[in-house]
Amino acid sequence: DLPLDAGSWLVHFKNQNIDLLTKIGLQTTKDYVWSKRETTPAGSTLIELVDHGINRAKFASDVIKVLLDEIKQQSTEGKVRTMVVIDGYNSLFYEKTNLKGEHKAIIPSNKITLTQPFLDIVKHDRSNGLCILSVDKLAMLGWDRKSHLPIYLLGREGFEHLDPFVPIRHENYDDKEYESCVSYYVNRRWIQNVGEGFDKELKYLSNKNPYKLM
């Protein structure tokens, strides 16, 4: 379990979706028992469910699984439409992580509690939703893949897990996208003391590649 990471994810999820969850008012469809004294009864709001995971980090990983299962089920029932967006999805199929267990043995991703809910949420067994996933070399720790194509980055297991999907190659920014991104960096003050010609220099050095520009 990664309780602190799970708790942070729940906080992020709540901040992103609090208005929507309040408006729609989705509720749990059954009772969930966390311990002898702690339960989330059927009919509790999903906000209450999320708050339980935030306040009780011990159960945060399990709360994420329950939360995604509930959203998936209620999406299929037509109560809500969902969009799942995950960056670096290929990392979930990579055995090496930076986590070590007993005897300093590397813990593979498939042994981490949080992995399974995010594998399940993109399966083709629900409706009223879509998934937008990115795969890239940066998601793989110390793994040098010569090809950037999905079949190589995902591996056979990951490719078959997502199949069928529509692959979309992400090209470099066009001029409008580049200017919008630079304006955002300036607005956030990540770029300061802007001098004459800096825009052309950044464009030349990055070739309008999103990662190199970042």
PyRosetta script that sets phi, psi and omega in degrees:
from pyrosetta import init, pose_from_sequence

init()
pose = pose_from_sequence("DLPLDAGSWLVHFKNQNIDLLTKIGLQTTKDYVWSKRETTPAGSTLIELVDHGINRAKFASDVIKVLLDEIKQQSTEGKVRTMVVIDGYNSLFYEKTNLKGEHKAIIPSNKITLTQPFLDIVKHDRSNGLCILSVDKLAMLGWDRKSHLPIYLLGREGFEHLDPFVPIRHENYDDKEYESCVSYYVNRRWIQNVGEGFDKELKYLSNKNPYKLM")
pose.set_psi(1, 147.6)
pose.set_omega(1, 174.8)
pose.set_phi(2, -122.7)
pose.set_psi(2, 74.3)
pose.set_omega(2, -171.5)
pose.set_phi(3, -60.7)
pose.set_psi(3, -38.3)
pose.set_omega(3, -178.6)
pose.set_phi(4, -69.2)
pose.set_psi(4, -41.2)
pose.set_omega(4, 177.5)
pose.set_phi(5, -66.3)
pose.set_psi(5, -40.6)
pose.set_omega(5, 178.7)
pose.set_phi(6, -63.4)
pose.set_psi(6, -42.8)
pose.set_omega(6, 178.1)
pose.set_phi(7, -62.5)
pose.set_psi(7, -41.0)
pose.set_omega(7, 178.4)
pose.set_phi(8, -63.4)
pose.set_psi(8, -39.4)
pose.set_omega(8, 179.1)
pose.set_phi(9, -64.2)
pose.set_psi(9, -41.0)
pose.set_omega(9, 179.4)
pose.set_phi(10, -64.0)
pose.set_psi(10, -39.5)
pose.set_omega(10, 176.4)
pose.set_phi(11, -62.0)
pose.set_psi(11, -44.5)
pose.set_omega(11, 178.9)
pose.set_phi(12, -62.4)
pose.set_psi(12, -44.5)
pose.set_omega(12, 179.9)
pose.set_phi(13, -60.8)
pose.set_psi(13, -43.7)
pose.set_omega(13, -179.1)
pose.set_phi(14, -64.4)
pose.set_psi(14, -44.5)
pose.set_omega(14, -179.9)
pose.set_phi(15, -62.0)
pose.set_psi(15, -36.7)
pose.set_omega(15, -179.1)
pose.set_phi(16, -73.9)
pose.set_psi(16, -34.1)
pose.set_omega(16, -167.4)
pose.set_phi(17, -118.3)
pose.set_psi(17, 6.4)
pose.set_omega(17, -173.5)
pose.set_phi(18, -57.7)
pose.set_psi(18, -43.5)
pose.set_omega(18, -179.1)
pose.set_phi(19, -65.6)
pose.set_psi(19, -42.7)
pose.set_omega(19, -179.2)
pose.set_phi(20, -66.9)
pose.set_psi(20, -43.8)
pose.set_omega(20, -179.7)
pose.set_phi(21, -64.7)
pose.set_psi(21, -37.8)
pose.set_omega(21, 178.5)
pose.set_phi(22, -65.3)
pose.set_psi(22, -41.7)
pose.set_omega(22, -178.0)
pose.set_phi(23, -68.1)
pose.set_psi(23, -46.0)
pose.set_omega(23, -175.4)
pose.set_phi(24, -77.5)
pose.set_psi(24, -37.3)
pose.set_omega(24, 176.9)
pose.set_phi(25, 71.0)
pose.set_psi(25, 38.2)
pose.set_omega(25, 178.4)
pose.set_phi(26, -63.7)
pose.set_psi(26, 143.5)
pose.set_omega(26, -178.4)
pose.set_phi(27, -127.7)
pose.set_psi(27, 157.3)
pose.set_omega(27, 177.8)
pose.set_phi(28, -68.1)
pose.set_psi(28, 146.0)
pose.set_omega(28, -175.0)
pose.set_phi(29, -94.7)
pose.set_psi(29, -10.0)
pose.set_omega(29, 178.9)
pose.set_phi(30, -154.3)
pose.set_psi(30, 173.3)
pose.set_omega(30, 179.7)
pose.set_phi(31, -78.4)
pose.set_psi(31, 143.8)
pose.set_omega(31, 174.6)
pose.set_phi(32, -126.1)
pose.set_psi(32, 124.0)
pose.set_omega(32, -177.6)
pose.set_phi(33, -104.5)
pose.set_psi(33, 119.9)
pose.set_omega(33, -178.7)
pose.set_phi(34, -97.5)
pose.set_psi(34, -34.4)
pose.set_omega(34, 177.8)
pose.set_phi(35, -158.4)
pose.set_psi(35, -175.4)
pose.set_omega(35, -179.4)
pose.set_phi(36, -62.1)
pose.set_psi(36, -28.8)
pose.set_omega(36, -175.6)
pose.set_phi(37, -110.4)
pose.set_psi(37, -8.5)
pose.set_omega(37, -173.8)
pose.set_phi(38, -120.2)
pose.set_psi(38, 122.8)
pose.set_omega(38, 177.8)
pose.set_phi(39, -141.2)
pose.set_psi(39, 156.2)
pose.set_omega(39, 170.1)
pose.set_phi(40, -117.4)
pose.set_psi(40, 102.8)
pose.set_omega(40, -175.1)
pose.set_phi(41, -71.1)
pose.set_psi(41, 156.9)
pose.set_omega(41, 174.5)
pose.set_phi(42, -58.3)
pose.set_psi(42, 139.6)
pose.set_omega(42, -178.3)
pose.set_phi(43, 96.1)
pose.set_psi(43, -3.5)
pose.set_omega(43, 174.7)
pose.set_phi(44, -73.5)
pose.set_psi(44, 148.4)
pose.set_omega(44, 177.9)
pose.set_phi(45, -73.1)
pose.set_psi(45, 155.5)
pose.set_omega(45, 177.5)
pose.set_phi(46, -64.8)
pose.set_psi(46, -26.0)
pose.set_omega(46, 176.1)
pose.set_phi(47, -65.2)
pose.set_psi(47, -41.1)
pose.set_omega(47, 177.3)
pose.set_phi(48, -63.9)
pose.set_psi(48, -38.2)
pose.set_omega(48, 177.4)
pose.set_phi(49, -62.3)
pose.set_psi(49, -47.0)
pose.set_omega(49, 179.2)
pose.set_phi(50, -62.9)
pose.set_psi(50, -42.8)
pose.set_omega(50, -179.9)
pose.set_phi(51, -61.0)
pose.set_psi(51, -35.2)
pose.set_omega(51, 178.6)
pose.set_phi(52, -63.4)
pose.set_psi(52, -42.6)
pose.set_omega(52, 178.7)
pose.set_phi(53, -66.6)
pose.set_psi(53, -33.9)
pose.set_omega(53, 179.0)
pose.set_phi(54, -71.1)
pose.set_psi(54, -42.9)
pose.set_omega(54, -177.4)
pose.set_phi(55, -78.0)
pose.set_psi(55, -24.9)
pose.set_omega(55, -179.6)
pose.set_phi(56, -124.0)
pose.set_psi(56, 81.4)
pose.set_omega(56, -174.4)
pose.set_phi(57, -57.0)
pose.set_psi(57, -25.5)
pose.set_omega(57, 179.1)
pose.set_phi(58, -55.9)
pose.set_psi(58, -32.6)
pose.set_omega(58, -176.7)
pose.set_phi(59, -105.3)
pose.set_psi(59, 7.3)
pose.set_omega(59, -172.3)
pose.set_phi(60, -59.3)
pose.set_psi(60, -42.9)
pose.set_omega(60, -179.3)
pose.set_phi(61, -63.3)
pose.set_psi(61, -42.2)
pose.set_omega(61, 179.2)
pose.set_phi(62, -69.0)
pose.set_psi(62, -34.5)
pose.set_omega(62, 177.6)
pose.set_phi(63, -63.3)
pose.set_psi(63, -38.7)
pose.set_omega(63, 178.3)
pose.set_phi(64, -61.8)
pose.set_psi(64, -42.9)
pose.set_omega(64, 178.3)
pose.set_phi(65, -61.0)
pose.set_psi(65, -47.3)
pose.set_omega(65, 179.7)
pose.set_phi(66, -62.6)
pose.set_psi(66, -43.6)
pose.set_omega(66, -179.2)
pose.set_phi(67, -59.4)
pose.set_psi(67, -48.8)
pose.set_omega(67, -178.4)
pose.set_phi(68, -68.3)
pose.set_psi(68, -35.7)
pose.set_omega(68, 176.5)
pose.set_phi(69, -63.8)
pose.set_psi(69, -41.7)
pose.set_omega(69, 179.7)
pose.set_phi(70, -65.0)
pose.set_psi(70, -45.3)
pose.set_omega(70, 179.9)
pose.set_phi(71, -63.0)
pose.set_psi(71, -42.0)
pose.set_omega(71, 179.9)
pose.set_phi(72, -62.2)
pose.set_psi(72, -46.1)
pose.set_omega(72, -179.8)
pose.set_phi(73, -64.4)
pose.set_psi(73, -46.1)
pose.set_omega(73, -176.4)
pose.set_phi(74, -73.7)
pose.set_psi(74, -23.8)
pose.set_omega(74, 172.5)
pose.set_phi(75, -67.6)
pose.set_psi(75, -44.3)
pose.set_omega(75, 179.4)
pose.set_phi(76, -63.9)
pose.set_psi(76, -32.9)
pose.set_omega(76, 179.0)
pose.set_phi(77, -77.6)
pose.set_psi(77, -4.1)
pose.set_omega(77, 176.8)
pose.set_phi(78, 86.4)
pose.set_psi(78, 11.3)
pose.set_omega(78, -179.4)
pose.set_phi(79, -79.1)
pose.set_psi(79, -22.4)
pose.set_omega(79, -176.9)
pose.set_phi(80, -157.9)
pose.set_psi(80, 155.7)
pose.set_omega(80, 172.2)
pose.set_phi(81, -109.1)
pose.set_psi(81, 139.3)
pose.set_omega(81, -173.6)
pose.set_phi(82, -125.5)
pose.set_psi(82, 148.0)
pose.set_omega(82, 171.9)
pose.set_phi(83, -125.9)
pose.set_psi(83, 123.3)
pose.set_omega(83, 179.3)
pose.set_phi(84, -104.4)
pose.set_psi(84, 123.8)
pose.set_omega(84, -179.3)
pose.set_phi(85, -125.0)
pose.set_psi(85, 117.9)
pose.set_omega(85, -178.5)
pose.set_phi(86, -132.7)
pose.set_psi(86, 129.3)
pose.set_omega(86, 179.6)
pose.set_phi(87, -94.5)
pose.set_psi(87, 141.5)
pose.set_omega(87, 177.5)
pose.set_phi(88, 63.2)
pose.set_psi(88, 43.6)
pose.set_omega(88, -174.1)
pose.set_phi(89, -62.9)
pose.set_psi(89, -26.2)
pose.set_omega(89, -178.4)
pose.set_phi(90, -63.3)
pose.set_psi(90, -18.6)
pose.set_omega(90, 179.8)
pose.set_phi(91, -63.7)
pose.set_psi(91, -24.4)
pose.set_omega(91, -179.2)
pose.set_phi(92, -70.6)
pose.set_psi(92, -13.8)
pose.set_omega(92, -179.5)
pose.set_phi(93, -110.0)
pose.set_psi(93, 14.1)
pose.set_omega(93, -178.5)
pose.set_phi(94, -103.8)
pose.set_psi(94, 127.4)
pose.set_omega(94, -173.9)
pose.set_phi(95, -69.5)
pose.set_psi(95, -34.5)
pose.set_omega(95, -176.2)
pose.set_phi(96, -83.1)
pose.set_psi(96, 135.1)
pose.set_omega(96, 173.4)
pose.set_phi(97, -132.7)
pose.set_psi(97, 179.3)
pose.set_omega(97, 175.9)
pose.set_phi(98, -98.1)
pose.set_psi(98, 17.4)
pose.set_omega(98, 179.7)
pose.set_phi(99, -101.3)
pose.set_psi(99, 139.1)
pose.set_omega(99, 180.0)
pose.set_phi(100, -125.4)
pose.set_psi(100, 139.2)
pose.set_omega(100, 178.3)
pose.set_phi(101, -102.8)
pose.set_psi(101, -144.2)
pose.set_omega(101, 179.5)
pose.set_phi(102, -64.6)
pose.set_psi(102, 147.6)
pose.set_omega(102, 179.4)
pose.set_phi(103, 57.7)
pose.set_psi(103, 25.8)
pose.set_omega(103, 176.4)
pose.set_phi(104, 59.4)
pose.set_psi(104, 27.5)
pose.set_omega(104, 178.2)
pose.set_phi(105, -79.5)
pose.set_psi(105, 136.6)
pose.set_omega(105, 178.6)
pose.set_phi(106, -66.1)
pose.set_psi(106, 133.0)
pose.set_omega(106, 178.4)
pose.set_phi(107, -91.3)
pose.set_psi(107, 118.5)
pose.set_omega(107, 178.7)
pose.set_phi(108, -70.4)
pose.set_psi(108, 157.0)
pose.set_omega(108, -175.9)
pose.set_phi(109, -61.7)
pose.set_psi(109, -31.3)
pose.set_omega(109, -178.0)
pose.set_phi(110, -74.6)
pose.set_psi(110, -2.4)
pose.set_omega(110, 176.4)
pose.set_phi(111, -102.7)
pose.set_psi(111, 2.9)
pose.set_omega(111, -179.7)
pose.set_phi(112, -95.5)
pose.set_psi(112, 129.9)
pose.set_omega(112, -175.4)
pose.set_phi(113, -55.4)
pose.set_psi(113, -39.1)
pose.set_omega(113, -175.7)
pose.set_phi(114, -69.0)
pose.set_psi(114, -19.5)
pose.set_omega(114, -175.4)
pose.set_phi(115, -63.3)
pose.set_psi(115, -47.7)
pose.set_omega(115, -171.5)
pose.set_phi(116, -61.1)
pose.set_psi(116, -44.2)
pose.set_omega(116, 179.2)
pose.set_phi(117, -58.3)
pose.set_psi(117, -35.5)
pose.set_omega(117, -178.8)
pose.set_phi(118, -81.0)
pose.set_psi(118, -16.8)
pose.set_omega(118, 169.7)
pose.set_phi(119, -77.2)
pose.set_psi(119, -40.8)
pose.set_omega(119, -176.7)
pose.set_phi(120, -69.4)
pose.set_psi(120, -34.3)
pose.set_omega(120, -172.6)
pose.set_phi(121, -68.1)
pose.set_psi(121, -18.3)
pose.set_omega(121, -178.5)
pose.set_phi(122, -103.8)
pose.set_psi(122, 4.8)
pose.set_omega(122, 178.9)
pose.set_phi(123, -66.7)
pose.set_psi(123, 156.6)
pose.set_omega(123, -177.9)
pose.set_phi(124, -88.3)
pose.set_psi(124, 51.5)
pose.set_omega(124, -179.4)
pose.set_phi(125, -126.6)
pose.set_psi(125, 27.3)
pose.set_omega(125, 176.8)
pose.set_phi(126, -142.3)
pose.set_psi(126, 172.4)
pose.set_omega(126, 178.8)
pose.set_phi(127, -136.0)
pose.set_psi(127, 178.3)
pose.set_omega(127, -178.9)
pose.set_phi(128, 60.3)
pose.set_psi(128, 39.1)
pose.set_omega(128, 178.6)
pose.set_phi(129, -163.0)
pose.set_psi(129, 171.2)
pose.set_omega(129, 174.7)
pose.set_phi(130, -146.1)
pose.set_psi(130, 159.8)
pose.set_omega(130, 180.0)
pose.set_phi(131, -124.3)
pose.set_psi(131, 132.3)
pose.set_omega(131, 174.2)
pose.set_phi(132, -119.6)
pose.set_psi(132, 112.7)
pose.set_omega(132, -175.4)
pose.set_phi(133, -122.5)
pose.set_psi(133, 144.1)
pose.set_omega(133, 174.5)
pose.set_phi(134, -113.0)
pose.set_psi(134, 146.2)
pose.set_omega(134, 172.9)
pose.set_phi(135, -126.2)
pose.set_psi(135, 137.3)
pose.set_omega(135, 178.3)
pose.set_phi(136, -159.8)
pose.set_psi(136, 164.3)
pose.set_omega(136, -177.6)
pose.set_phi(137, -64.8)
pose.set_psi(137, -30.0)
pose.set_omega(137, -175.5)
pose.set_phi(138, -65.6)
pose.set_psi(138, -18.1)
pose.set_omega(138, -178.6)
pose.set_phi(139, -80.3)
pose.set_psi(139, -8.5)
pose.set_omega(139, -176.0)
pose.set_phi(140, -106.7)
pose.set_psi(140, 115.8)
pose.set_omega(140, -178.5)
pose.set_phi(141, -69.9)
pose.set_psi(141, 115.5)
pose.set_omega(141, 174.4)
pose.set_phi(142, 61.9)
pose.set_psi(142, 25.5)
pose.set_omega(142, -177.0)
pose.set_phi(143, -113.9)
pose.set_psi(143, 115.5)
pose.set_omega(143, -175.8)
pose.set_phi(144, -98.2)
pose.set_psi(144, 104.3)
pose.set_omega(144, 175.4)
pose.set_phi(145, -105.8)
pose.set_psi(145, 124.3)
pose.set_omega(145, -177.6)
pose.set_phi(146, -70.7)
pose.set_psi(146, -28.5)
pose.set_omega(146, -178.4)
pose.set_phi(147, -100.9)
pose.set_psi(147, 146.0)
pose.set_omega(147, 177.0)
pose.set_phi(148, -99.3)
pose.set_psi(148, 4.2)
pose.set_omega(148, -176.6)
pose.set_phi(149, -74.5)
pose.set_psi(149, 149.0)
pose.set_omega(149, -175.0)
pose.set_phi(150, -55.2)
pose.set_psi(150, -39.5)
pose.set_omega(150, -176.4)
pose.set_phi(151, -61.3)
pose.set_psi(151, -31.2)
pose.set_omega(151, 179.7)
pose.set_phi(152, -84.2)
pose.set_psi(152, -40.2)
pose.set_omega(152, -177.6)
pose.set_phi(153, -73.3)
pose.set_psi(153, -35.2)
pose.set_omega(153, -179.4)
pose.set_phi(154, -84.8)
pose.set_psi(154, -27.2)
pose.set_omega(154, -172.0)
pose.set_phi(155, 76.5)
pose.set_psi(155, 170.1)
pose.set_omega(155, -177.0)
pose.set_phi(156, -62.2)
pose.set_psi(156, -43.7)
pose.set_omega(156, -178.3)
pose.set_phi(157, -62.6)
pose.set_psi(157, -46.7)
pose.set_omega(157, -179.3)
pose.set_phi(158, -66.9)
pose.set_psi(158, -38.8)
pose.set_omega(158, -180.0)
pose.set_phi(159, -63.1)
pose.set_psi(159, -45.1)
pose.set_omega(159, -179.2)
pose.set_phi(160, -70.4)
pose.set_psi(160, -29.4)
pose.set_omega(160, 178.7)
pose.set_phi(161, -65.2)
pose.set_psi(161, -36.9)
pose.set_omega(161, -176.6)
pose.set_phi(162, -92.8)
pose.set_psi(162, -20.2)
pose.set_omega(162, -175.9)
pose.set_phi(163, -62.1)
pose.set_psi(163, 135.6)
pose.set_omega(163, 0.4)
pose.set_phi(164, -87.1)
pose.set_psi(164, 144.0)
pose.set_omega(164, 175.6)
pose.set_phi(165, -143.3)
pose.set_psi(165, 164.6)
pose.set_omega(165, 180.0)
pose.set_phi(166, -103.7)
pose.set_psi(166, 109.1)
pose.set_omega(166, 179.4)
pose.set_phi(167, -76.8)
pose.set_psi(167, 135.7)
pose.set_omega(167, 178.6)
pose.set_phi(168, -127.8)
pose.set_psi(168, 118.7)
pose.set_omega(168, 178.9)
pose.set_phi(169, -78.1)
pose.set_psi(169, 133.4)
pose.set_omega(169, -178.8)
pose.set_phi(170, -94.1)
pose.set_psi(170, 108.4)
pose.set_omega(170, -179.6)
pose.set_phi(171, -81.8)
pose.set_psi(171, 172.6)
pose.set_omega(171, 174.3)
pose.set_phi(172, -65.1)
pose.set_psi(172, 162.0)
pose.set_omega(172, 178.5)
pose.set_phi(173, -60.7)
pose.set_psi(173, 144.3)
pose.set_omega(173, 165.2)
pose.set_phi(174, -84.7)
pose.set_psi(174, -179.9)
pose.set_omega(174, -174.0)
pose.set_phi(175, -61.0)
pose.set_psi(175, -40.9)
pose.set_omega(175, -178.1)
pose.set_phi(176, -66.7)
pose.set_psi(176, -43.2)
pose.set_omega(176, 179.3)
pose.set_phi(177, -64.9)
pose.set_psi(177, -40.8)
pose.set_omega(177, 179.7)
pose.set_phi(178, -61.7)
pose.set_psi(178, -48.0)
pose.set_omega(178, -179.3)
pose.set_phi(179, -63.4)
pose.set_psi(179, -37.2)
pose.set_omega(179, 178.8)
pose.set_phi(180, -65.6)
pose.set_psi(180, -41.6)
pose.set_omega(180, -179.5)
pose.set_phi(181, -66.3)
pose.set_psi(181, -44.9)
pose.set_omega(181, 179.7)
pose.set_phi(182, -63.4)
pose.set_psi(182, -40.5)
pose.set_omega(182, 177.8)
pose.set_phi(183, -61.2)
pose.set_psi(183, -38.0)
pose.set_omega(183, 178.0)
pose.set_phi(184, -64.7)
pose.set_psi(184, -44.6)
pose.set_omega(184, 179.1)
pose.set_phi(185, -61.9)
pose.set_psi(185, -38.8)
pose.set_omega(185, 178.5)
pose.set_phi(186, -67.8)
pose.set_psi(186, -43.6)
pose.set_omega(186, 179.8)
pose.set_phi(187, -60.8)
pose.set_psi(187, -37.8)
pose.set_omega(187, 179.4)
pose.set_phi(188, -81.9)
pose.set_psi(188, -1.9)
pose.set_omega(188, -179.1)
pose.set_phi(189, 64.4)
pose.set_psi(189, 26.7)
pose.set_omega(189, 171.2)
pose.set_phi(190, -79.7)
pose.set_psi(190, -21.1)
pose.set_omega(190, 170.1)
pose.set_phi(191, -116.9)
pose.set_psi(191, 123.5)
pose.set_omega(191, -177.5)
pose.set_phi(192, -129.2)
pose.set_psi(192, 167.9)
pose.set_omega(192, 178.4)
pose.set_phi(193, 51.9)
pose.set_psi(193, 52.7)
pose.set_omega(193, -176.6)
pose.set_phi(194, -67.0)
pose.set_psi(194, 122.3)
pose.set_omega(194, 179.9)
pose.set_phi(195, -107.7)
pose.set_psi(195, 175.1)
pose.set_omega(195, -178.9)
pose.set_phi(196, -67.6)
pose.set_psi(196, 132.2)
pose.set_omega(196, 176.8)
pose.set_phi(197, 84.6)
pose.set_psi(197, 0.6)
pose.set_omega(197, -177.6)
pose.set_phi(198, -64.4)
pose.set_psi(198, -34.1)
pose.set_omega(198, -177.5)
pose.set_phi(199, -62.8)
pose.set_psi(199, -45.7)
pose.set_omega(199, 179.3)
pose.set_phi(200, -65.5)
pose.set_psi(200, -36.8)
pose.set_omega(200, -178.7)
pose.set_phi(201, -67.3)
pose.set_psi(201, -42.8)
pose.set_omega(201, 177.6)
pose.set_phi(202, -62.5)
pose.set_psi(202, -41.6)
pose.set_omega(202, 179.8)
pose.set_phi(203, -63.7)
pose.set_psi(203, -38.5)
pose.set_omega(203, -179.6)
pose.set_phi(204, -69.8)
pose.set_psi(204, -44.8)
pose.set_omega(204, -176.2)
pose.set_phi(205, -69.7)
pose.set_psi(205, -34.5)
pose.set_omega(205, -176.0)
pose.set_phi(206, -95.8)
pose.set_psi(206, -17.6)
pose.set_omega(206, -174.0)
pose.set_phi(207, 56.2)
pose.set_psi(207, 27.6)
pose.set_omega(207, 179.5)
pose.set_phi(208, 62.7)
pose.set_psi(208, 22.2)
pose.set_omega(208, 174.3)
pose.set_phi(209, -79.2)
pose.set_psi(209, 125.7)
pose.set_omega(209, -174.4)
pose.set_phi(210, -54.9)
pose.set_psi(210, -45.5)
pose.set_omega(210, -176.9)
pose.set_phi(211, -70.7)
pose.set_psi(211, -42.7)
pose.set_omega(211, -179.4)
pose.set_phi(212, -65.9)
pose.set_psi(212, -36.4)
pose.set_omega(212, 177.5)
pose.set_phi(213, -65.9)
pose.set_psi(213, -41.5)
pose.set_omega(213, 178.8)
pose.set_phi(214, -62.9)
pose.dump_pdb("model.pdb")
